[in-house]
Amino acid sequence: MIINRSIYGALTLTEGDCMPKLGGNSCKTYPVRRKIRVYEYPENKMWKAMSLIIKK
């Protein structure tokens, strides 16, 4: 796969009790560093073949 454009942005992790409630919540969001993998989207033929195998 060839990526002709740059990929950029911020990756954040959200954890804790993020449900809305009176008095606030204990939800925390902060930036993290992770390795991001980009995979090629499978072709239609591949999905059709896989669905035939699964149905058997």
C-alpha positions, -999 to 999 in steps of 0.1 A, spaced: 0 0 0 12 35 -8 2 64 13 5 96 -8 -4 120 19 7 125 55 -13 112 84 -13 134 115 -34 141 146 -36 135 183 -45 102 199 -62 105 233 -71 80 259 -103 85 279 -108 65 311 -129 66 343 -166 71 349 -176 93 320 -214 91 326 -230 125 330 -242 132 365 -246 160 390 -214 172 405 -192 162 376 -176 129 368 -142 112 372 -135 110 335 -99 117 325 -87 123 290 -50 127 281 -27 123 251 -9 90 245 17 76 221 8 45 202 20 27 171 -7 31 145 -10 5 118 -27 12 85 -39 -18 65 -51 -20 29 -88 -24 26 -96 -60 13 -111 -64 -22 -147 -74 -27 -136 -108 -42 -118 -116 -10 -149 -110 11 -171 -131 -11 -147 -160 -10 -145 -158 28 -183 -157 32 -186 -188 10 -161 -206 32 -178 -195 65 -213 -206 53 -201 -242 47 
